[in-house]
């Protein structure tokens, strides 16, 4: 068992009747992109039936949470008008909620979209700005009693040591969460793999993740199919990064990650089972 895994607190988050006991095993978040321009080429656009079918397949493959997003966050993507984002997101969230029993997350940086998605049945907000973008987001999460993934987004920020920058960003996110009355036990932190880092810094975040996971709050990592992995694979396109994603997921788990956000749920669930068996001593599927 690694030091990072050993020191994680065994606290639990309850979502839709499911217990997420941190430190017990790694949880898998499946990605449903209700966008026409996903970097990974898997966006379902406005096809809500496709979104629901994908969510069902992911749940059957072992996803613990389904994360629905309606705005591409790839580098250089054009911002989407909030009304357009909501028009994409809410029908998808509604369809996914009706199709599965697992908790549903809304991937948005806008409070108005988050509020509408939570009203439509989402249980969690995945905010790439970590409450530091939309000033209304913290209050929205608190008012709905939702869970929160607060990411450190390095885009537009001064360079420096990645771990120090992530810690500083997380401190501010946690301060905003406390001020709004968000229960600390409902917050998950994300170092922002792929968001403003150099390729080398992205890989360093995985290599040094134990410096962050040992601090206490649960940590999510989302390396799935991202360009830093493609570069490490000699320039492989997004559709050919499965093995790179698997390597990043396994090393992140060895370094104490609690949640991994992925496109390829079936494969990464199997990676997590083996990585948990090695890093945490878990020998049976949940």
ZANU-429149 format. One record per atom (N, C-alpha, C): y, z, x. Coordinates in steps of 0.05 Angstrom, whole numbers, plus 32768, in hexadecimal, padded with zeros to 4 digits. Example, Ala and Ser with C-alpha at 12.3 -4.5 7.8 and 13.67 -1.06 7.14 Angstrom:
ZANU-429149
7F8E809C8108/7FA6809C80F6/7FBE809C8108/7FD3808E8101/7FEB808F8111/8001809D8102/
***
This chain:
ZANU-429149
7FE880008011/800080008000/801980008012/802C7FEF800B/80457FEE801B/805780068015/8068800C8027/807B80218023/808D801C800B/809680038008/80A77FFC7FF1/809980017FD7/807F7FFA7FD4/80707FFE7FBC/806C801C7FB7/8067802B7FCD/806080477FCA/807780597FC0/808F80527FC7/80A680637FC0/80B3805C7FA5/80A980477F98/80B6803F7F7E/80B280557F69/80C7805C7F5B/80C480707F46/80B480657F2E/80A380757F22/8092806D7F0C/80A180717EF2/80B880647EEF/80C780667ED6/80BF804F7EC4/80C280517EAA/80BA803C7E97/80D180327E87/80D080187E81/80E3800C7E6F/80D380027E57/80DB800A7E3F/80CD80027E27/80DC7FEB7E1A/80CE7FD47E16/80D97FBD7E09/80C57FB27DF4/80CE7FB17DDB/80BE7FA67DC6/80A17FB27DC6/80A07FCC7DCA/80867FDA7DC9/80767FD87DE3/80817FCB7DF8/80727FC87E11/807F7FDA7E26/806E7FE67E36/80787FF87E4B/80777FEA7E66/808E7FE97E72/80907FDE7E8D/80937FF67EA0/807C7FFE7EAC/807C80157EBE/8081800B7EDA/809880117EE5/809F80067EFF/808F80137F15/808580027F27/8074800C7F3C/8056800A7F36/805080067F1D/803380057F15/80287FE97F1B/80367FD47F15/802E7FB87F1B/80477FA77F1A/80437F8D7F21/80597F7A7F20/80597F6C7F05/80707F6A7EF8/80737F5D7EDF/807E7F407EE3/80767F2F7ED1/807C7F127ED4/808F7F0A7EBD/80A67EFE7EC5/80B97EF37EB2/80B77ED57EB3/80B07EC97E9C/80AE7EAC7E9A/80C87E9F7E92/80CE7E887E9D/80E87E7A7E99/80E57E647E85/80F67E657E70/80F97E4F7E5D/81167E457E5E/81197E2D7E68/81347E227E6B/813B7E107E53/814C7E197E42/81557E097E2B/816D7DF87E34/81697DE97E49/817E7DD87E55/81737DBC7E5A/81857DA97E5C/817D7D8E7E62/817E7D887E80/81877D9C7E90/818D7D977EAC/81837DAD7EBF/816C7DB87EB9/81617DCD7ECA/815A7DC17EE5/81607DD07EFA/815B7DC77F15/813D7DC17F1A/812C7DD07F0B/81107DCE7F10/81037DB87EFF/81137DAB7EEE/81087D957EDE/80F87D9E7EC6/80FA7DB77EBE/80E97DC17EA8/80F97DC87E8F/81127DC07E8D/81237DC67E76/81187DB97E5D/81197DC87E47/810F7DBE7E2D/81267DB47E1C/813F7DB77E25/81567DAD7E16/81587DBA7DFB/815C7DAA7DE7/81607DB47DCB/81457DB67DBC/812F7DB17DC9/81157DB07DBC/810B7DCD7DB9/81117DDA7DA2/81097DF67D9F/80EB7DF97D9C/80DE7DE57D91/80C17DE67D8F/80B47DE77DAB/80C07DD77DBD/80B67DD77DD9/80BB7DF27DE6/80D37DFE7DE1/80D97E187DEC/80C57E2D7DE3/80BF7E2C7DC9/80AC7E3F7DBD/80907E3B7DC9/80887E227DCB/806D7E1C7DD6/806B7E257DF3/80807E207E03/807F7E287E1F/807E7E477E21/808D7E557E10/808D7E727E10/80717E7C7E09/80647E707DF5/80497E787DED/80357E747E03/80387E5E7E11/80257E587E27/80297E6C7E3E/80437E737E43/80487E877E58/803E7EA27E51/80427EAA7E38/80377EC47E2F/80197EC57E32/800C7EAF7E2A/7FEF7EAE7E2C/7FE57EAF7E49/7FF67EA47E5B/7FF07EA47E78/7FF67EBF7E85/80027ED17E77/80077EEC7E82/80247EF47E86/80377EE47E7C/80537EEC7E7F/80587F067E6F/80677F187E7B/806E7F317E6F/80897F2F7E60/809A7F1D7E68/80B47F187E5C/80B97EFA7E5D/80C77EEF7E49/80CF7ED37E49/80EE7ED37E4B/80F87EC47E5E/81157EC37E63/811F7EA77E5A/81307EA77E46/813B7E8E7E3B/81587E8A7E45/815D7E737E51/81777E6C7E5B/81807E517E50/819B7E4E7E4C/81A57E357E41/81BC7E2A7E51/81C07E347E6A/81D47E297E7C/81C87E277E97/81C87E107EA3/81BD7E0D7EBE/81CE7E1C7ED2/81C17E2C7EE3/81CF7E3B7EF8/81CA7E307F14/81C07E187F15/81BB7E0B7F2F/81D67E077F3E/81D67E087F58/81EF7E037F67/81FC7DE87F5F/82167DE97F58/82247DD17F51/82227DC87F34/82137DD77F24/82117DD07F08/822B7DD47EFA/82327DC17EE7/824A7DC37ED8/82487DDA7EC4/825D7DEB7EC1/825C7E017EAD/82597DF57E91/824B7E057E80/82467DFD7E65/82597E0D7E53/82667E007E40/82777E0E7E2D/82677E237E1E/82737E3B7E1A/82647E507E0C/82587E487DF2/82667E387DE2/825C7E307DC8/82437E1E7DCC/82447E0D7DE0/822D7DFC7DE5/82157E0C7DEF/821B7E207E01/82057E317E0A/81F87E3F7DF3/82087E4A7DE1/81FD7E597DCA/81ED7E467DB8/81F77E2D7DB4/81EA7E1A7DA3/81CE7E137DAF/81CB7E147DC9/81B17E0F7DD5/81A07E297DD5/81AD7E3F7DDC/819D7E587DE1/81937E657DC7/81A37E677DB2/819B7E777D9B/81837E6B7D8C/81827E517D87/816A7E467D7B/81517E497D8C/81547E477DA6/813E7E4B7DB8/81347E687DB8/81477E7B7DB9/813F7E977DB8/81317E9D7D9E/813C7E937D88/81317E987D6D/81147E8D7D6C/81107E757D76/80F57E697D76/80E27E787D87/80EB7E7F7D9F/80DA7E8E7DB2/80D37EA97DA6/80E67EB77D9B/80E17ED17D8F/80CC7ED07D79/80CD7EBB7D69/80B97EB87D54/809E7EB07D5E/809C7EA57D76/80837E9A7D81/80737EAE7D91/80807EC27D9C/80727ED57DAE/80777EF27DA7/80677F037DB2/806A7F207DAE/80777F2D7DC6/80787F207DDD/80847F2B7DF6/80A27F2D7DF3/80AE7F3F7E02/80CC7F417E02/80D87F267E0A/80F07F217E00/80FF7F097E06/811A7F117E13/81207F037E29/81397F077E37/814B7EEF7E33/81657EF37E32/81797EDD7E31/81877EDC7E4C/81857EC57E59/81917EC07E73/81AD7EB47E6E/81C17EC57E6F/81DD7EBC7E6A/81F07ECE7E79/82077EC27E80/821D7ED27E8C/82347ED77E78/82307ECF7E5F/82457ED17E4B/823D7EE67E35/824F7EF87E30/824A7F0D7E1D/82457F037E01/82547EEE7DF9/82517EE47DDD/82357ED77DD9/822B7ECA7DEE/82107EBE7DEC/81FC7ED57DEC/82007EE87DFD/81ED7EFF7DFE/81EB7F0D7DE3/82027F127DD7/82037F207DBD/81F47F117DA8/81F87EF77DA7/81EB7EE67D93/81CD7EE57D98/81C57EE47DB1/81A87EE37DB8/819B7EFE7DB1/81A87F137DB7/819D7F2E7DB1/819A7F317D92/81AD7F277D83/81AB7F287D66/81947F167D5C/818E7F017D6C/81787EEF7D64/815D7EF97D6D/815C7F107D7A/81427F1B7D81/813C7F1F7D9F/814F7F197DB0/814B7F1E7DCD/814C7F3C7DD2/813F7F447DE7/813C7F617DEE/814B7F687E08/81527F547E17/815D7F587E32/81727F427E38/81867F4A7E48/81997F367E52/81957F337E70/81937F1B7E79/81907F147E96/81AB7F087E9E/81BC7F187EAA/81D77F0F7EB1/81DA7F097ECF/81DE7EEF7ED5/81E07EE77EF1/81F97EF27EFE/820C7EFB7EEF/82247F077EFA/82237F257EFC/820D7F317EF3/82097F4E7EF5/821F7F5F7EE9/82297F567ED1/823F7F647EC2/825A7F607ECF/825C7F517EE5/82757F4E7EF3/82847F357EEC/82797F257EDA/82867F0C7ED1/82957F107EB7/82877F107EA1/82937F157E87/82977F327E83/82B07F3A7E7F/82B77F577E7C/82AB7F637E64/82A27F537E50/82977F5E7E37/82797F627E39/826C7F597E4F/824F7F597E50/82437F757E4F/824E7F877E5F/82437FA27E60/82437FAF7E45/825A7FAD7E37/825C7FB97E1C/82487FAC7E09/82447F927E0B/82317F847DFA/82157F8E7DFE/820D7F907E17/81F27F9A7E1D/81EF7FB67E12/82037FC77E17/82017FE37E0E/82007FE57DF0/82107FD57DE2/82117FD77DC5/81F67FCF7DB8/81E77FBE7DC5/81CE7FB57DBA/81B67FC67DC5/81BC7FD87DD7/81A67FE77DE3/81927FD67DF2/819C7FBF7DFD/818A7FAC7E0A/81847FB47E26/816F7FA97E31/81697FAC7E4D/817B7F977E5C/817E7F9B7E76/81907F8A7E86/81847F837EA1/81857F6A7EA8/81817F627EC4/819C7F5B7ECF/81A47F6B7EE3/81BF7F677EEF/81BB7F5B7F0B/81C37F427F0E/81BF7F347F27/81D87F367F38/81D47F377F53/81EA7F337F65/81ED7F157F6B/82047F0A7F63/82097EEE7F67/821C7EEB7F7F/82127EE07F95/82227EDE7FAD/82357EC67FAE/82337EB57F9A/82457E9D7F99/82627EA57F99/82727E9A7FAB/828E7E9F7FAD/82967EB97FBA/82827EC77FC5/82887EE07FD2/82877EDE7FF0/82937EF17FFE/82957EF0801B/82797EF28028/82737EE3803D/82597EE6804A/82567F018058/823E7F07805F/82387F20806D/821A7F26806B/82127F3D8073/81F67F458072/81EC7F438055/81D77F348050/81CE7F318034/81C87F4C8026/81BA7F5D8034/81B37F778027/81CC7F878021/81DF7F888033/81F77F97802E/82067F8B8016/82077F708015/82157F637FFF/82087F697FE4/81ED7F687FE4/81DF7F6D7FCB/81E37F8A7FC2/81E27F9D7FD5/81E67FB97FCE/82027FBD7FC2/82167FB07FCE/82317FB37FC4/82337FA87FA7/82277F907FA3/82287F857F88/82197F967F74/82027FA07F7B/81F37FB17F69/82037FCA7F62/82107FD67F76/82207FEE7F70/82347FE97F5B/82427FD27F5C/82567FCC7F48/82497FC67F2D/82337FB97F2D/82257FB47F13/821C7FCE7F06/82117FE07F16/82097FFA7F0C/8221800B7F02/823780087F10/824F80177F08/8258800D7EEC/82587FF27EE9/82617FE77ECF/824D7FEE7EB9/82347FEF7EC0/82207FF67EAC/822380137EA3/822880257EB6/822C80427EB0/824580457E9E/825A80377EA6/8273803A7E97/827180317E7A/825F801D7E75/825C80137E5A/824780237E4B/823980357E58/822580457E4A/820980397E49/820480267E5B/81E9801A7E5C/81D7802E7E69/81C080337E5D/81AC80457E68/81A2803B7E83/81A5804B7E97/819C80437EB2/817F803A7EB3/816F80467EA2/8152803F7EA1/814D80247E95/816180167E8B/815E7FFC7E7F/816A7FE67E90/81707FEC7EAA/817C7FD97EBC/81697FD17ED2/81667FB77ED6/81567FAB7EEB/816A7F9C7EFD/81667F9D7F17/81787F917F2A/816B7F787F37/817C7F647F3D/81737F4B7F48/81857F447F60/817A7F3F7F77/818B7F387F8F/81977F1C7F8E/818E7F0B7F7B/819A7EF17F79/81917EDC7F8C/81777EDA7F90/816B7EC57FA0/81757EAA7F96/81817E9A7FA8/818B7E7F7FA0/81A77E7E7F96/81B57E957F95/81D07E967F8A/81E57E9C7FA0/81EC7E887FAF/82027E8B7FC3/81F97E917FDF/81DF7E927FE4/81D57E997FFF/81CF7E7F800E/81CE7E818028/81C37E6B8038/81A57E6C8035/81977E55803C/817A7E56803A/816E7E6D804A/81797E728062/816F7E888073/81737EA38066/818A7EA68059/81907EC0804B/817D7EC48033/81777EAE8025/81657EB1800E/814A7EBB8018/81407EAF802E/81267EB88038/81287ED58042/813E7EDC804E/81427EF88058/81427F0C8040/814C7F048029/814B7F168012/812E7F1D800B/811C7F0A800D/81007F108007/80F47F21801D/80FA7F198036/80EE7F27804D/80F87F44804E/81117F498046/811D7F648048/811E7F72802D/81107F688019/81137F737FFE/810B7F907FFD/80F97F99800E/80F27FB5800E/81097FC88013/811E7FBE8021/81367FCE8025/81457FD4800B/81417FC27FF7/814E7FC57FDE/813C7FD27FC9/81227FCB7FC9/81107FD77FB5/810B7FF57FBA/810E7FFD7FD3/8109801A7FD9/811E802C7FCE/813480207FC5/814B80317FBC/8148803C7FA0/813680327F90/8131803E7F76/8130802D7F5E/8146801F7F56/814580107F3D/81317FF97F3F/81257FF17F28/81137FDA7F29/81217FC07F31/81137FAF7F3F/811E7F977F4B/810F7F7E7F42/811E7F6A7F3A/81137F507F32/811A7F3C7F48/81087F2A7F4E/810E7F147F60/81067EF97F53/81187EE67F55/81147ECB7F49/81157EB57F5D/81007EB17F6E/81007E9C7F82/80F57E827F78/80EC7E807F5F/80DB7E6A7F56/80E77E4F7F5A/80D97E3E7F6A/80DF7E227F6E/80FB7E1D7F7B/81077E317F87/81227E2E7F90/81247E1F7FAB/813C7E157FB1/813F7E027FC7/81397E0E7FE2/813D7E277FE6/81377E348000/81197E318006/81097E337FF1/80EC7E307FF4/80E57E127FFA/80F37E007FED/80EF7DE47FF2/80F57DDD800F/810B7DE8801A/81127DE38035/80FC7DEE8048/80F27E068042/80DD7E118053/80C47E018052/80C17DF1803D/80AA7DE0803A/80AF7DC48044/80C57DC18053/80CB7DA6805F/80D97D94804C/80E77D9E8038/80F67D8E8026/80E87D87800C/80D47D978004/80C57D927FEC/80D77D947FD3/80D57D827FC0/80E47D837FA7/80DB7D9A7F96/80EA7DA07F81/80E57DB87F70/80C97DB87F65/80BE7DA17F5D/80A47DA17F52/808D7DA57F65/80947DA67F7F/807F7DAA7F93/80837DC47FA3/808D7DD87F96/80937DF27FA4/80817E097F9A/806B7E027F8E/805A7E177F83/80507E2A7F98/80467E1F7FAE/803C7E307FC4/80527E417FD1/806A7E357FD4/80817E437FDF/80897E5A7FCC/80897E557FB2/808F7E6A7F9F/807A7E817FA1/80617E797FA3/804B7E8D7FA5/804F7E9F7FBE/80567E927FD4/805A7EA27FEC/80717EB67FE9/80887EAC7FDD/809F7EBE7FD9/80987ED57FC6/80897ECE7FB0/80827EE27F9D/80707EF77FAA/805C7EEF7FB9/804A7F027FC5/80587F157FD9/806A7F097FE9/80787F1A7FFC/808C7F2D7FEE/80987F237FD9/80AA7F347FC9/809B7F4C7FBD/80837F477FB3/80737F5C7FA8/806B7F707FBD/80637F667FD5/805C7F787FEB/80747F897FF2/808C7F7F7FED/80A57F8E7FF4/80B07F9D7FDC/80A07FA07FC6/80A77FB27FB0/80B37FA67F98/80B47F8B7F95/80C07F7F7F7D/80B17F887F65/80C07F8D7F4F/80B47F967F36/80B07F807F22/80C17F6B7F24/80C07F557F11/80C47F3B7F21/80B57F267F1B/80BA7F0C7F27/80C07EF97F10/80D57EE97F14/80DE7ED67EFF/80D57EBA7F09/80C37EAD7EF9/80B67E957F02/80B37E807EEC/80AF7E677EF6/80A97E517EE4/808B7E4F7EDF/807B7E527EF4/805F7E4E7EF3/80507E687EEE/80507E707ED5/80477E8B7ECF/80297E907ED6/80187E7D7ECE/7FFB7E817ED2/7FF57E857EF0/80007E747F01/7FFB7E767F1E/80077E8F7F29/80207E957F22/802D7EAD7F2E/80227EC77F23/80167EC77F0B/80097EDF7F01/7FF17EE57F13/7FE27ED07F1B/7FCB7ED37F2C/7FD47EDD7F48/7FEA7ED17F52/7FF57EDB7F6B/7FFC7EF87F69/80087F007F53/80107F1C7F50/7FF87F2F7F4E/7FE37F267F42/7FCB7F377F40/7FC07F3D7F5C/7FBF7F297F6C/7FB47F2D7F87/7FC87F3D7F98/7FE17F367F96/7FF57F447FA6/7FF67F627F9E/7FF47F687F84/7FF37F837F7B/7FDA7F927F85/7FC47F837F86/7FAB7F907F90/7FAE7F987FAD/7FBD7F887FBC/7FC17F8E7FD9/7FD77FA37FDC/7FEE7F9E7FD0/80057FAF7FD5/80057FC97FC6/7FFA7FC97FAE/7FFA7FE17F9D/7FDF7FED7F99/7FCA7FE07FA2/7FAF7FEA7F9E/7FA57FE57F82/7FB27FD47F72/7FA87FCE7F57/7F917FBA7F59/7F7A7FC17F4C/7F627FB07F4F/7F5A7FA37F35/7F687FA97F1F/7F617F9D7F05/7F797F927EF8/7F757F7D7EE8/7F8B7F727ED9/7F937F867EC3/7FAD7F877EBC/7FB57F9A7EA7/7FA97F937E8C/
***
